[in-house]
Amino acid sequence: MAFRYTALLVFLFGGIISLPAQGYTSWFTGDTADVTVENLLPGLVLAGGGGDNDAAMQWMLSRADGGDVVVLRASGSDGYNDYFYSELGVAVNSVETIRFDAAPAANDDYVINQIRNAECLFIAGGDQYDYYTYWKDTPIEDAINYLINEKRVPVGGSSAGMAILSRCYYAPSGSSLTAEEALSNPFHPDYNVLGKDDFLDVPYTDNLITDTHYDQRERAGRHVGFLARLAHDYNARSFGIACNEYTAVTIDENGLARAFGDFPEYPEDLVYFLQANCQEEFLPETIEAGAPLTWNRGQSAIKVYALPARPTGEGSFGLNDWLAGEGGEWQNWYVQDGELFKVLETGSDCAEVLNSTSTVGHDEALALFPNPVQEELYWQWQGDKPVESIRIFNLFGQGVLTAGAGKNKINVEGLPAGSYFIHFKIGNQTVVEWFVKG
């Protein structure tokens, strides 16, 4: 575990550039000549703040194939330069830290070109509202999205940097929302700014919002509040990734997430993957201004996979279907009258409902094949009661297809490639399965 302390240094092959008129300061370490590499690998590192996990950072740097690293920040100085350039033992051509001191830096040609030429980008901690105000709707936003989606370089962020590395984000313009505020009033003024799909375009983060310093600052309640607002505002299932301090999540090009930390030496080294449950009725029961949030849904409103963050990152979770985890445990979270409850060690089945006489979940009497499927999806039900109706939902809980129960096959050829949930209504029971459309 490495702590980053800022210091103003001049390096052998680089130095410091301070240009107040342009609104930025730069610290450079390494070879000033731009390098071309051939074996870039995309990837994402989400770090919870409090300290940097060496293994996760080494994973990120190794994917840059010896290229140039750019660190962006809005406070502090060059604490990452030596760390990335020499201390981690992964060869890179250079490391440059660019600190944004004023808005004009977002239109500076030098800053824009340095970002676009990078083979690895890291966004440091600080205040995400600074990043929001400096970068949104500017050439810097375009440059970062170019790196992520066209050049496909590894990108990471810690604390505030992690907070903006998803399609949904929280960048408070004033006081940071507390869990009590979030759950007692889901339209509290401190929810501002809660954004979606208008800033950074990060793979595997559709309808997803991150949070950091999680257990240490008791942020689970506000994170659930974010998910409730997103589900309500956009009528779609919402998702979240949260990191405790000193932990990091890496996400590779296939959507496989791994957790790095020092568990079990530090039992608090956990990361969390949250999702609004895949019940047909998944929205909060009570969500209105000035009233406590209720999001119960049979004590099963939010399915959570709690994953210990280990030194070698052997625990994993799949972001393609949000169903498959290894090394962690499933939990159900719910909110009743503004209070968050957690039910530990629950089943892994999406839509497993805890306090209802109706069962919603997996049933061994149901079979789906083939899976993955291209055109015709066949189903077989061996239970006593007949199937009454069939509905298919996308990953975000939006109904995309309804089928009659008279035939044992469904034509899914017209569905886009991806993961889907299929609901079979059988008496007072709903059986949920999932499949992949290739």
C-alpha positions, 0 to 999 in steps of 0.5 A: 500500500503506497501513500502519495505525498505531493512534493515540488521536484524537478526531474532529470529528464523533465521539469515543471511548467507553470503557465498561470495565464493558460490556467494550468501547471505541469510536472514532467518526468521521463522522455519528452519525445512522444512514443508509439506503442503497438499493444495497448489494452483498454481497462478501467481502475476505480480506486476508493481513495485513502491510498493507492493499491500497487497491484491495481496500478501495476495492472493499469500501467502494464496495459499501456505497453510502455507508453506515456502516462498523463495524470490530471488533477485540480489540486496538489502537485506531482505526487504520482510522477515518481510513483508511476515512472519508477516505483512500481517497476512497470516501464513507461516512457513518461509521466506528466501531471497536469493540474487545472488551475483555471477554466482556460486550461480546458481550451489550451492546445498543449493540454488537449494534445498531451491528453490525446497522445497519452497511452494511459490516463489517471484522474487523481482525487480532490473535488469532482465538482472541479472536474465537472466545471473545468471539463464538461462540454469542453475539448478535455471531455472530448479528449478523455472520451477519445482515449476511452472509446477510440484509442482505448487506453487504460484509464483510472481514477481515485476518489474524485477521479473514480466518482466521475468515471461512469455514465452517471455521476455525482458532483456536488456543487455545495455540501456533500450529501450525507446518508441521512439527507439522502434517505430522509429526502430523496430530492434534497438540495445536496443531490445537485449535481446528479448527472447521467449520460452527458459527461464521460462515456465509460464502458460497462457503466450504463445506468451506473454510479460509483461511490468512494470512501464507502464504509469509512464515511458511511456512504451506503445510504446515499449511494442507495439514494442515488440508485433510487433517484436514477431508477425513478427519474429514468424508469430503468434499473440502476447499478453501482460500484463502491470501493472502501478506502485502500481498495481498487476495482479493475475492469478488463475489456471483457467486463470482468471486475476484480478487487484489489486490497489487503483482505483478510489482513484488513477485513474492511477491504471490501468492494460492492456491486449494487443493482436494482433488483430484476423484479418486474416492479422494481421502482421505489414505493415512496419517492417524493420531495420532503418524504423519507424514501421507501424502497423495500420490494419484499426486503429485496430492492437492491441486490448487492455482491460484497467482494473482499479485495485481496492482494492478488485480485482473485475475487471477481464479478462479471459486469456483462450480466451482473449475475456471476461472482466469485469469492464474495457473498450476496446481500439484499439491501432495502430502505423502509421509511428512510432507514437502510437495512441489509440482509446478509448471506442471501441467495444469488438469484436475481429477484429472490424476494424475502418477505412475500408469499409469492416466490420470485426467483430461479426454479430448477423445473425450468430449462432454457436452451440454447444459451447463448441464443441467436434466433429461437429460444426454447423453454421447458417447464416441468412444474405442476401449474401451467405457465400463464405469460412470458415477458423479456426484460433488458438488463435495465428492467425495460420490457422488450418482448412479450410472448404467449405460453402456447408454444415452447419457443420464442423468436428473439432474433430481433433483440440486440445482442446482450443479456436479458431476463425472462419472467415466467408467470406461474400462478402466484409465482414468477420464475426468473431466468436469464439468457444471452442474445448473441 
